[in-house]
Amino acid sequence: MSRIGKMPVPVPKDVTVHIGNGVVQVKGKKGELLVRLLPGISAKVDNDTVHLEREDETKQVRSFHGLNRALLANAVTGVSTGWKKELEIIGIGYRVEKQGTTVVFNLGYSHSISFPEPEGISIDVQPKANRITVEGIDRQRVGQVAAEIRALRPPEPYKGKGIRYVGEHVRRKAGKQGAKA
């Protein structure tokens, strides 16, 4: 039995869960998400928890069990408290500013980069601290948008300049040794 899959998903008081037609609908104060149940997995709601069960013991269904439980737990957390990723920009002259629903980056290239804010995701910019906060209810989309922003200028190993996640450790290289007499 899957250790993760057999754990019940707790549902907070301000979240409602409806199951029907192989789809779990999760509604909360931040929004609404749909989680599709994978083949061979069924769900049922008991009081304030959701239990997932598998219909047979094939390898594919066993692997879906833990995955579906994790996706459902992420949806419940997303609609109740939301997900957030923080990035920081390191480098002299590297700047970021928000203009309406577009985030404009100056990252040492010959041009500035405009990044439109995707629907359902909010991007908050603190230009003094060169920090970017990506927030939303869908964990996968928040992570994807943060990864796309980081890919605009990944941290380089010699000086550490670029965009990185807050708390990310970048391995540094020594650089040129040169001719030392």
N, CA and C of each residue as an Amber inpcrd file, in Angstrom:
protein
   543
   0.8470000  -1.1880000   0.0000000   0.0000000   0.0000000   0.0000000
   0.8830000   1.2390000   0.0000000   0.4800000   2.2340000  -0.7350000
   1.2350000   3.4790000  -0.8080000   1.1580000   4.2080000   0.5300000
   2.3080000   4.5610000   1.0680000   2.3170000   5.2600000   2.3520000
   1.6790000   6.6370000   2.2380000   1.9480000   7.3020000   1.1210000
   1.3610000   8.6290000   0.9300000  -0.1020000   8.5030000   0.5350000
  -0.4140000   7.5790000  -0.3580000  -1.7700000   7.4340000  -0.8720000
  -2.7940000   7.0610000   0.1830000  -2.3800000   6.2900000   1.1970000
  -3.3550000   5.8600000   2.1990000  -3.6360000   6.9160000   3.2670000
  -2.8160000   7.9600000   3.3200000  -3.0680000   9.0230000   4.2940000
  -4.2750000   9.8460000   3.8490000  -5.2030000  10.1510000   4.7530000
  -6.3480000  10.9850000   4.3660000  -5.9140000  12.4370000   4.1500000
  -6.6500000  13.1290000   3.2900000  -6.3810000  14.5450000   3.0290000
  -7.2960000  15.3600000   3.9370000  -6.7420000  16.0870000   4.9140000
  -7.6030000  16.9020000   5.7810000  -8.1490000  18.1020000   5.0130000
  -9.4250000  18.4070000   5.2420000 -10.0790000  19.5210000   4.5660000
 -10.4150000  20.5840000   5.6110000  -9.8490000  21.7960000   5.5030000
 -10.1630000  22.8580000   6.4600000 -11.6430000  23.2530000   6.4110000
 -12.0860000  23.9750000   7.4160000 -13.5040000  24.3610000   7.5380000
 -13.9710000  25.2560000   6.3820000 -13.0870000  26.1220000   5.8650000
 -13.4920000  27.0590000   4.8210000 -13.3550000  26.4850000   3.4040000
 -13.0940000  25.1790000   3.2770000 -12.9240000  24.5320000   1.9740000
 -14.0090000  23.4840000   1.7870000 -14.6000000  23.4580000   0.5700000
 -15.5860000  22.4320000   0.2480000 -15.0450000  21.5500000  -0.8760000
 -15.3480000  20.2460000  -0.7880000 -14.8780000  19.2740000  -1.7610000
 -16.0800000  18.5260000  -2.3170000 -16.1980000  18.4790000  -3.6530000
 -17.2650000  17.7320000  -4.3270000 -16.6230000  16.7580000  -5.2990000
 -17.1220000  15.5170000  -5.3090000 -16.5770000  14.4880000  -6.1810000
 -17.6490000  14.0690000  -7.1730000 -17.2980000  14.0080000  -8.4500000
 -18.2460000  13.5610000  -9.4630000 -17.5960000  13.4040000 -10.8150000
 -17.9410000  12.3310000 -11.5290000 -17.4640000  12.0870000 -12.8910000
 -15.9440000  12.0180000 -12.9880000 -15.2780000  11.4560000 -11.9980000
 -13.8260000  11.3290000 -12.0320000 -13.0760000  12.6240000 -11.8100000
 -13.7640000  13.6490000 -11.3090000 -13.1470000  14.9460000 -11.0470000
 -13.4800000  15.3790000  -9.6250000 -12.4750000  15.8840000  -8.9160000
 -12.6840000  16.4230000  -7.5750000 -12.6310000  17.9360000  -7.6810000
 -13.7170000  18.5920000  -7.2470000 -13.7970000  20.0500000  -7.2840000
 -13.5220000  20.5660000  -5.8760000 -12.5140000  21.4310000  -5.7490000
 -12.1110000  21.9760000  -4.4600000 -12.3380000  23.4780000  -4.4980000
 -13.1840000  23.9830000  -3.5920000 -13.4700000  25.4220000  -3.5240000
 -13.0370000  25.9540000  -2.1640000 -12.4540000  27.1480000  -2.1900000
 -12.0220000  27.7980000  -0.9570000 -12.1080000  29.2970000  -1.0990000
 -11.5760000  30.0070000  -0.0840000 -11.6630000  31.4670000  -0.0920000
 -10.7880000  32.0960000  -1.1750000  -9.7310000  31.4010000  -1.6310000
  -8.8490000  31.9570000  -2.6630000  -9.2750000  31.6180000  -4.0790000
 -10.1440000  30.5950000  -4.2340000 -10.5650000  30.2400000  -5.5860000
 -11.0580000  28.8100000  -5.6730000 -11.0140000  28.2750000  -6.8870000
 -11.5310000  26.9370000  -7.1550000 -10.5730000  26.1870000  -8.0710000
 -10.3230000  24.9130000  -7.7440000  -9.4630000  24.0610000  -8.5620000
 -10.1550000  22.7370000  -8.8390000  -9.8470000  22.1600000  -9.9800000
 -10.3470000  20.8380000 -10.3360000  -9.1720000  19.8730000 -10.3970000
  -9.3310000  18.7090000  -9.7530000  -8.3080000  17.6710000  -9.7770000
  -8.9280000  16.4420000 -10.4270000  -8.3630000  16.0170000 -11.5430000
  -8.8780000  14.8480000 -12.2520000  -8.3330000  13.5920000 -11.5790000
  -9.2370000  12.6590000 -11.2570000  -8.8140000  11.3890000 -10.6900000
  -8.2540000  10.5180000 -11.8050000  -7.0880000   9.9710000 -11.5820000
  -6.4350000   9.1360000 -12.5790000  -7.1220000   7.7730000 -12.6510000
  -6.9880000   7.0470000 -13.7660000  -7.6780000   5.7590000 -13.9170000
  -7.3150000   4.7750000 -12.8010000  -8.3280000   4.1450000 -12.2300000
  -8.1210000   3.1610000 -11.1720000  -8.1600000   3.7370000  -9.7750000
  -8.3680000   5.0380000  -9.6400000  -8.4000000   5.6920000  -8.3250000
  -9.8050000   6.2380000  -8.0940000 -10.3280000   6.0180000  -6.8940000
 -11.6280000   6.5790000  -6.5230000 -11.4620000   7.3490000  -5.2200000
 -12.3560000   8.3080000  -4.9940000 -12.2760000   9.1560000  -3.8020000
 -13.6210000   9.2050000  -3.1130000 -13.5690000   9.4050000  -1.7950000
 -14.8030000   9.6120000  -1.0330000 -14.5200000  10.5960000   0.0900000
 -15.5520000  11.3720000   0.4260000 -15.4330000  12.3940000   1.4590000
 -16.0770000  11.8750000   2.7340000 -15.3440000  11.9050000   3.8570000
 -15.8570000  11.5410000   5.1720000 -15.6440000  12.7280000   6.1040000
 -16.7470000  13.3370000   6.5520000 -16.6870000  14.5040000   7.4440000
 -15.7610000  15.5700000   6.8730000 -14.5910000  15.7490000   7.4370000
 -13.6720000  16.7800000   6.9550000 -12.3530000  16.1720000   6.4660000
 -12.4370000  14.9780000   5.8520000 -11.2740000  14.3630000   5.2190000
 -11.6890000  13.7220000   3.8970000 -10.7140000  13.5550000   3.0090000
 -10.9410000  12.8710000   1.7310000 -10.0260000  11.6530000   1.7060000
 -10.5970000  10.4910000   1.3920000  -9.8290000   9.2480000   1.2970000
  -9.7710000   8.8060000  -0.1600000  -8.5870000   8.4020000  -0.5970000
  -8.4090000   7.8810000  -1.9540000  -8.1580000   6.3830000  -1.8620000
  -8.8070000   5.6340000  -2.7450000  -8.6390000   4.1850000  -2.7760000
  -8.3590000   3.7600000  -4.2010000  -7.6140000   2.6680000  -4.3400000
  -7.3430000   2.1560000  -5.6700000  -8.1830000   0.9050000  -5.9260000
  -8.5240000   0.7190000  -7.1940000  -9.4320000  -0.3570000  -7.5640000
  -8.7240000  -1.6920000  -7.7620000  -7.4380000  -1.6840000  -8.1630000
  -6.6940000  -2.9310000  -8.2950000  -5.2380000  -2.6830000  -7.9070000
  -4.4210000  -3.7180000  -8.0020000  -3.0440000  -3.6310000  -7.5240000
  -2.0130000  -3.6300000  -8.6560000  -2.3910000  -3.1720000  -9.8400000
  -1.4050000  -3.0990000 -10.9180000  -0.3840000  -2.0110000 -10.5990000
   0.7800000  -2.1360000 -11.2110000   1.8680000  -1.1950000 -10.9260000
   1.4690000   0.2440000 -11.2600000   0.7690000   0.4310000 -12.3770000
   0.3590000   1.7700000 -12.8070000  -0.5960000   2.3960000 -11.7980000
  -1.5800000   1.6520000 -11.3410000  -2.5660000   2.1840000 -10.3960000
  -1.9200000   2.4590000  -9.0430000  -0.9730000   1.6070000  -8.6350000
  -0.2750000   1.8360000  -7.3650000   0.5170000   3.1410000  -7.4220000
   1.1420000   3.4240000  -8.5760000   1.9050000   4.6680000  -8.6920000
   0.9820000   5.8830000  -8.7470000  -0.2090000   5.7280000  -9.3350000
  -1.1710000   6.8270000  -9.3860000  -1.7290000   7.1730000  -8.0060000
  -1.7500000   6.2010000  -7.0910000  -2.3810000   6.3980000  -5.7870000
  -1.7480000   7.5600000  -5.0150000  -0.4270000   7.5060000  -4.8280000
   0.2670000   8.5670000  -4.1020000   0.2610000   9.8880000  -4.8530000
   0.3770000   9.8140000  -6.1880000   0.3690000  11.0220000  -7.0120000
  -0.9480000  11.7680000  -6.8720000  -2.0650000  11.0440000  -6.9980000
  -3.3780000  11.6890000  -6.9180000  -3.6210000  12.2900000  -5.5340000
  -3.1540000  11.6080000  -4.5030000  -3.3170000  12.1270000  -3.1420000
  -2.5270000  13.4210000  -2.9750000  -1.2990000  13.4550000  -3.5010000
  -0.4710000  14.6560000  -3.3980000  -1.0920000  15.8110000  -4.1820000
  -1.6140000  15.5360000  -5.3800000  -2.2520000  16.5870000  -6.1730000
  -3.4800000  17.1490000  -5.4660000  -4.2560000  16.2760000  -4.8410000
  -5.4510000  16.7070000  -4.1150000  -5.0740000  17.5270000  -2.8820000
  -4.0580000  17.0880000  -2.1490000  -3.6010000  17.8370000  -0.9690000
  -3.0740000  19.2130000  -1.3730000  -2.3590000  19.3010000  -2.5150000
  -1.8600000  20.5870000  -3.0010000  -3.0020000  21.5160000  -3.3840000
  -4.0720000  20.9520000  -3.9600000  -5.2270000  21.7710000  -4.3360000
  -5.9280000  22.3090000  -3.0970000  -6.0780000  21.4840000  -2.0640000
  -6.7300000  21.9190000  -0.8230000  -5.9110000  23.0290000  -0.1710000
  -4.5970000  22.8650000  -0.1160000  -3.7300000  23.9040000   0.4530000
  -3.7870000  25.1750000  -0.3830000  -3.8130000  25.0360000  -1.6940000
  -3.8290000  26.1920000  -2.5890000  -5.0600000  27.0510000  -2.4350000
  -6.2500000  26.4360000  -2.3390000  -7.4690000  27.2360000  -2.2430000
  -7.6760000  27.7860000  -0.8380000  -6.9870000  27.2380000   0.1580000
  -7.1480000  27.7660000   1.5160000  -6.0740000  28.8060000   1.8520000
  -4.7960000  28.4970000   1.6020000  -3.7330000  29.4500000   1.9570000
  -2.9450000  29.9520000   0.7570000  -2.9170000  29.2170000  -0.3480000
  -2.1870000  29.6360000  -1.5390000  -0.7440000  29.1610000  -1.5240000
  -0.0710000  29.3010000  -2.6630000   1.3270000  28.9160000  -2.8150000
   2.1400000  30.1400000  -3.1870000   3.4050000  30.1470000  -2.7690000
   4.2560000  31.3140000  -3.0110000   5.6880000  30.8610000  -3.2660000
   6.3280000  31.4860000  -4.2520000   7.7540000  31.2830000  -4.5230000
   8.4070000  32.6610000  -4.5580000   9.5670000  32.7850000  -3.9260000
  10.2900000  34.0520000  -3.9110000  11.5990000  33.9060000  -4.6630000
  11.9030000  34.9260000  -5.4730000  13.1470000  34.9530000  -6.2300000
  13.8810000  36.2480000  -5.9000000  15.1990000  36.2230000  -6.0300000
  15.9850000  37.4350000  -5.8240000  16.9050000  37.6500000  -7.0110000
  17.1330000  38.9230000  -7.3310000  17.9950000  39.2870000  -8.4490000
  19.2990000  39.8090000  -7.8760000  20.4050000  39.2000000  -8.3000000
  21.7200000  39.5890000  -7.8020000  22.5700000  40.0070000  -8.9920000
  23.1340000  41.2070000  -8.9140000  24.0090000  41.7020000  -9.9770000
  23.9290000  43.2150000 -10.0580000  25.0470000  43.8320000 -10.3390000
  25.0960000  45.2870000 -10.4300000  24.3380000  45.7230000 -11.6780000
  23.3940000  46.6280000 -11.5100000  22.6180000  47.1330000 -12.6250000
  21.4310000  46.2640000 -12.9930000  21.2560000  45.1250000 -12.3490000
  20.1050000  44.2750000 -12.6150000  18.9140000  44.8440000 -11.8490000
  17.8300000  45.1150000 -12.5680000  16.6570000  45.7410000 -11.9390000
  15.3940000  45.0610000 -12.4210000  14.3380000  45.2560000 -11.6530000
  13.0220000  44.7570000 -12.0380000  11.9960000  45.7940000 -11.5930000
  10.9680000  46.0100000 -12.4250000   9.8780000  46.8990000 -12.0540000
   8.5900000  46.3760000 -12.6710000   7.4870000  46.7150000 -12.0460000
   6.1860000  46.2640000 -12.5220000   5.4740000  47.4390000 -13.1670000
   4.9810000  47.2150000 -14.3990000   4.2290000  48.2390000 -15.1220000
   2.8760000  47.6390000 -15.4820000   1.8710000  47.9140000 -14.6580000
   0.5450000  47.3350000 -14.8740000   0.5600000  45.8450000 -14.6010000
   0.2510000  45.0570000 -15.6250000   0.2840000  43.6000000 -15.4730000
   1.5130000  42.9950000 -16.1290000   2.5110000  43.8220000 -16.4150000
   3.7480000  43.3600000 -17.0300000   4.9150000  43.6490000 -16.0990000
   5.8150000  42.6930000 -15.9820000   7.0270000  42.8620000 -15.1930000
   8.1740000  43.0780000 -16.1760000   8.9400000  44.1590000 -15.9830000
  10.0350000  44.5100000 -16.8930000  11.3580000  44.2620000 -16.1760000
  12.2080000  43.4340000 -16.8130000  13.5060000  43.0830000 -16.2460000
  14.6140000  43.7530000 -17.0340000  15.6030000  44.3080000 -16.3430000
  16.8550000  44.7800000 -16.9370000  17.9390000  43.9010000 -16.3460000
  18.4480000  42.9570000 -17.1540000  19.3360000  41.9230000 -16.6340000
  20.6980000  41.9040000 -17.3170000  21.1650000  43.0680000 -17.7420000
  22.4820000  43.1400000 -18.3420000  22.5140000  42.8460000 -19.8260000
  21.3830000  42.5740000 -20.4130000  21.3210000  42.4010000 -21.8670000
  21.2150000  43.7770000 -22.5140000  21.2910000  43.8370000 -23.8370000
  21.1970000  45.1090000 -24.5440000  19.7600000  45.6220000 -24.5940000
  18.8280000  44.8230000 -24.1330000  17.4170000  45.1990000 -24.1660000
  16.7560000  44.7800000 -22.8520000  15.6160000  45.3750000 -22.5600000
  14.8600000  44.9530000 -21.3800000  13.9100000  43.8330000 -21.7800000
  13.5310000  43.0180000 -20.8110000  12.6640000  41.8640000 -21.0610000
  11.3280000  42.1150000 -20.3870000  10.2400000  42.0450000 -21.1680000
   8.8890000  42.2000000 -20.6270000   8.3090000  40.8120000 -20.3700000
   7.8060000  40.6000000 -19.1680000   7.2180000  39.3170000 -18.7850000
   5.7770000  39.5690000 -18.3640000   4.7890000  39.1540000 -19.1840000
   3.3870000  39.3880000 -18.8170000   2.9660000  38.4820000 -17.6610000
   2.1410000  39.0390000 -16.7740000   1.6510000  38.2810000 -15.6230000
   0.5880000  37.2870000 -16.0920000   0.8000000  35.9700000 -15.9120000
  -0.2030000  34.9980000 -16.3620000  -1.4950000  35.0990000 -15.5600000
  -2.5850000  34.6330000 -16.1590000  -3.8780000  34.6610000 -15.4830000
  -3.8500000  33.6940000 -14.2970000  -4.3530000  34.1450000 -13.1590000
  -4.3980000  33.3060000 -11.9680000  -3.1340000  33.3730000 -11.1260000
  -2.1330000  34.0880000 -11.6000000  -0.8620000  34.2280000 -10.8770000
  -0.6180000  35.7060000 -10.6290000  -0.2080000  36.0500000  -9.3960000
   0.1450000  37.4400000  -9.1300000   1.6410000  37.5160000  -8.8660000
   2.2630000  38.5070000  -9.4880000   3.6960000  38.7220000  -9.3240000
   3.8800000  40.0540000  -8.6190000   4.5060000  40.0040000  -7.4390000
   4.7530000  41.2030000  -6.6400000   6.2450000  41.5170000  -6.7130000
   6.5710000  42.7920000  -6.8860000   7.9600000  43.2000000  -7.0600000
   8.3360000  44.1810000  -5.9610000   9.4720000  43.9340000  -5.3050000
  10.0520000  44.8960000  -4.3660000  11.3710000  45.3700000  -4.9750000
  11.3260000  46.4910000  -5.7200000  12.5130000  46.9090000  -6.4760000
  13.7140000  47.2600000  -5.5960000  13.4850000  47.7840000  -4.3950000
  14.6120000  48.1410000  -3.5270000  15.4130000  46.8980000  -3.1450000
  14.7110000  45.8270000  -2.8210000  15.3790000  44.6010000  -2.3960000
  15.6680000  43.6640000  -3.5640000  15.2440000  44.0460000  -4.7870000
  15.3830000  43.1860000  -5.9610000  14.7950000  41.8010000  -5.7040000
  13.5890000  41.7820000  -5.1610000  12.8920000  40.5270000  -4.8740000
  11.6130000  40.4430000  -5.6770000  11.2800000  39.2340000  -6.0890000
  10.0560000  38.9660000  -6.8310000   9.3150000  37.8640000  -6.0820000
   8.0120000  38.0530000  -5.8690000   7.1850000  37.0380000  -5.2340000
   6.1160000  36.5920000  -6.2260000   6.0680000  35.2970000  -6.4870000
   5.0820000  34.7150000  -7.3900000   4.0710000  33.9700000  -6.5220000
   2.7740000  34.3530000  -6.6240000   1.7440000  33.7460000  -5.7880000
   0.5780000  33.2630000  -6.6340000  -0.0930000  32.2060000  -6.1500000
  -1.2660000  31.6730000  -6.8260000  -1.8260000  30.4890000  -6.0610000
  -2.9050000  29.9040000  -6.5960000  -3.5230000  28.7710000  -5.9040000
  -3.0710000  27.4310000  -6.4760000  -2.5690000  27.4090000  -7.7080000
  -2.1330000  26.1730000  -8.3340000  -0.6270000  26.0340000  -8.1710000
  -0.2070000  25.0480000  -7.4080000   1.2090000  24.8810000  -7.0860000
   2.0630000  24.6820000  -8.3380000   1.5670000  23.9170000  -9.2730000
   2.3290000  23.6420000 -10.4850000   2.5500000  24.9180000 -11.3000000
   1.5130000  25.7280000 -11.4410000   1.6460000  26.9610000 -12.2310000
   2.5580000  27.9650000 -11.5480000   2.4790000  28.0620000 -10.2140000
   3.3580000  28.9760000  -9.4760000   4.8160000  28.5760000  -9.6900000
   5.1050000  27.2860000  -9.5670000   6.4660000  26.8030000  -9.7900000
   6.9330000  26.9990000 -11.2160000   6.0320000  26.7950000 -12.1760000
   6.3860000  26.9620000 -13.5930000   6.7060000  28.4170000 -13.9210000
   5.8900000  29.3500000 -13.4300000   6.1370000  30.7760000 -13.6870000
   7.4440000  31.2050000 -13.0220000   7.6920000  30.7370000 -11.7930000
   8.9470000  31.0700000 -11.1130000  10.1420000  30.5190000 -11.8900000
  10.0160000  29.3190000 -12.4400000  11.1080000  28.7300000 -13.2250000
  11.3300000  29.5030000 -14.5220000  10.2450000  29.9840000 -15.1440000
  10.3840000  30.7730000 -16.3730000  11.0830000  32.1000000 -16.0850000
  10.7650000  32.7210000 -14.9490000  11.4340000  33.9740000 -14.5790000
  12.9060000  33.7080000 -14.2950000  13.2090000  32.6380000 -13.5700000
  14.5990000  32.3010000 -13.2620000  15.3890000  32.0160000 -14.5380000
  14.7420000  31.4280000 -15.5440000  15.4170000  31.0890000 -16.7950000
  15.7870000  32.3170000 -17.6290000  15.2230000  33.4880000 -17.3040000
  15.5930000  34.7110000 -18.0320000  17.0710000  35.0380000 -17.8470000
  17.6160000  34.7580000 -16.6680000  19.0340000  34.9650000 -16.3890000
  19.4140000  34.0580000 -15.2180000  19.7020000  32.7730000 -15.4960000
  20.0560000  31.8550000 -14.4150000  21.3370000  32.3000000 -13.7190000
  21.5160000  31.9550000 -12.4480000  22.7310000  32.3740000 -11.7530000
  23.9710000  31.7300000 -12.3720000  25.0110000  32.5300000 -12.5670000
  26.2240000  31.9940000 -13.1620000  27.2200000  31.6540000 -12.0430000
  28.0960000  30.6690000 -12.2760000  28.9080000  30.1300000 -11.1850000
  30.1330000  30.9530000 -10.7920000  30.5210000  31.9760000 -11.5640000
  31.7480000  32.7030000 -11.2570000  31.5270000  33.8690000 -10.3150000
  30.5360000  34.7050000 -10.5930000  30.2390000  35.8300000  -9.7030000
  28.9130000  35.6560000  -8.9830000  28.1130000  34.6800000  -9.4000000
  26.8250000  34.4330000  -8.7550000  25.7230000  35.3640000  -9.2200000
  25.9650000  36.1140000 -10.3090000  24.9650000  37.0550000 -10.8040000
  23.8290000  36.3100000 -11.4810000  22.6220000  36.8650000 -11.3810000
  21.4770000  36.2870000 -12.0580000  20.2570000  36.2490000 -11.1520000
  19.2430000  35.4970000 -11.5720000  18.0130000  35.3530000 -10.7860000
  18.0490000  33.9840000 -10.1320000  17.8250000  33.9470000  -8.8240000
  17.8020000  32.6850000  -8.1000000  16.6590000  32.6790000  -7.0940000
  16.2810000  31.4810000  -6.6720000  15.2730000  31.3440000  -5.6210000
  15.8760000  31.8220000  -4.3070000  15.0620000  32.3820000  -3.4340000
  15.5420000  32.8000000  -2.1220000  15.9680000  31.5470000  -1.3640000
  17.1820000  31.5530000  -0.8620000  17.7110000  30.4030000  -0.1420000
  18.4320000  29.3970000  -1.0290000  18.4260000  29.5950000  -2.3530000
  19.1120000  28.6740000  -3.2570000  20.6150000  28.8710000  -3.1390000
  21.3310000  27.7790000  -3.0600000  22.7880000  27.8390000  -2.9910000
  23.3600000  27.6200000  -4.3830000  24.1990000  28.5270000  -4.8320000
  24.8350000  28.4200000  -6.1370000  26.3020000  28.0750000  -5.9080000
  26.7420000  26.9300000  -6.4510000  28.1480000  26.5330000  -6.3140000
  29.0120000  27.4740000  -7.1330000  30.0210000  27.9910000  -6.5060000
  30.8910000  28.9560000  -7.1610000  32.1570000  28.2770000  -7.6460000
  32.6440000  28.7400000  -8.8090000  33.8910000  28.2410000  -9.3690000
  34.9940000  29.2580000  -9.1050000  36.2360000  28.8060000  -9.1420000
  37.3570000  29.6680000  -8.8200000  37.6500000  30.6920000  -9.9020000
  37.4290000  30.3670000 -11.1440000  37.7620000  31.2900000 -12.2200000
  39.1740000  31.0880000 -12.7050000  39.7120000  32.0830000 -13.4220000
  41.0510000  31.9600000 -13.9700000  42.0920000  32.0580000 -12.8460000
  43.1010000  31.2150000 -12.9490000  44.1890000  31.2800000 -11.9770000
  45.2590000  32.2640000 -12.4310000  45.4530000  32.3570000 -13.7480000
  46.4500000  33.2910000 -14.2740000  47.8720000  32.8030000 -14.0280000
  48.8200000  33.5910000 -14.4850000  50.2430000  33.2330000 -14.3020000
  50.7450000  33.9130000 -13.0480000  50.9800000  33.1250000 -12.0430000
  51.4850000  33.6810000 -10.7700000  52.9720000  33.3700000 -10.6950000
  53.7610000  34.4080000 -10.5060000  55.1920000  34.2150000 -10.5110000
  55.7210000  33.7880000  -9.2190000
